């Protein structure tokens, strides 16, 4: 057995602990996070014949350099490292050097319990960078749009009603031209019609209808100084949102081209009926990756995507809870895929019709009681006993209110090469 190492990484330096197969320490040193330090770290690992390294992150510059040097990397979650500290200490002490030691021991004695980091190709890494950057920009856009909507609700509520989305390009152009209620006093149908034509308005509302939306909003009672301050706040938020929306649109175009050039792109694009649905497909490919060894079976993918529940059982107590420890980005993309699938796939309609038929055939009469009284059936005075309602107990697998994500795995297995079906 070759030497193993544990690396406690940081933004400024890295603590490295190297030991042989018996646990005898060979090196414990700290290397700076610069080119000279990283090269010295790789050279130290090669000098002592290290083949496996344990670290608390699955990506980054240092991890990429370790993989490029041909070293097997075990990416161990920080929570697992925190739970293993008590195996090697009597007091509640902690240090970077001690964490390197814990990682080294986990790599030496429990390496079979942790998955080996499976690197992806350059095309997948490039697509992942585009998708994650777009997701971060979308989050920033939503936050700024909420702030803009709050300013408009306080100073000019009509501006939030004229267009559907406050952060759309035409809505931002409108707010840049008319940032307050006072600026839009002279706005009439002809001027608004020219504005809509200039910005390519594609809605189905006439200028008169849009003006009616604008004028029907309540008028806030604010002073002159507050109105001027909120006008400047609206202009500032619009100035921050416009380039953000533009960059998101450009990144979407780059993602569209990148996934269509990717070798596995057609596999993930085939999961959606609409050929324009490229963002979610690209997100799935970016998070799942193109290394088939990463998910050897569908259960591993379901767990990493947060689609498998967590069961806690002790004695007679048994509880099933939501899986929080997962890839949050992958879980969001799987949720979008499941939601879009239920709108066109025949399984929701088939299962709902089957339940309706079964409920209609299992209705049984219930004897009338004095508490409820007879049910009247018209002026003839006839009475019929009330009947029981349809059976409302539904299993989680067939409830139309829940997305049956289990159907996605057979669907994925029909696509060769997805979820570990091709090595």
Secondary structure as GFF3:
##gff-version 3
##sequence-region A 1 423
A	DSSP	beta_strand	3	8	.	.	.	ID=ss1
A	DSSP	beta_strand	13	19	.	.	.	ID=ss2
A	DSSP	beta_strand	25	32	.	.	.	ID=ss3
A	DSSP	alpha_helix	35	47	.	.	.	ID=ss4
A	DSSP	beta_strand	50	55	.	.	.	ID=ss5
A	DSSP	alpha_helix	61	68	.	.	.	ID=ss6
A	DSSP	beta_strand	72	75	.	.	.	ID=ss7
A	DSSP	alpha_helix	78	84	.	.	.	ID=ss8
A	DSSP	three_ten_helix	85	87	.	.	.	ID=ss9
A	DSSP	alpha_helix	96	109	.	.	.	ID=ss10
A	DSSP	three_ten_helix	111	113	.	.	.	ID=ss11
A	DSSP	alpha_helix	122	155	.	.	.	ID=ss12
A	DSSP	three_ten_helix	157	160	.	.	.	ID=ss13
A	DSSP	alpha_helix	169	177	.	.	.	ID=ss14
A	DSSP	three_ten_helix	182	184	.	.	.	ID=ss15
A	DSSP	alpha_helix	189	198	.	.	.	ID=ss16
A	DSSP	alpha_helix	207	216	.	.	.	ID=ss17
A	DSSP	alpha_helix	224	261	.	.	.	ID=ss18
A	DSSP	alpha_helix	265	269	.	.	.	ID=ss19
A	DSSP	alpha_helix	279	288	.	.	.	ID=ss20
A	DSSP	alpha_helix	298	304	.	.	.	ID=ss21
A	DSSP	beta_strand	310	314	.	.	.	ID=ss22
A	DSSP	beta_strand	317	321	.	.	.	ID=ss23
A	DSSP	alpha_helix	328	344	.	.	.	ID=ss24
A	DSSP	alpha_helix	347	361	.	.	.	ID=ss25
A	DSSP	beta_strand	375	376	.	.	.	ID=ss26
A	DSSP	beta_strand	383	384	.	.	.	ID=ss27
A	DSSP	alpha_helix	406	413	.	.	.	ID=ss28
###
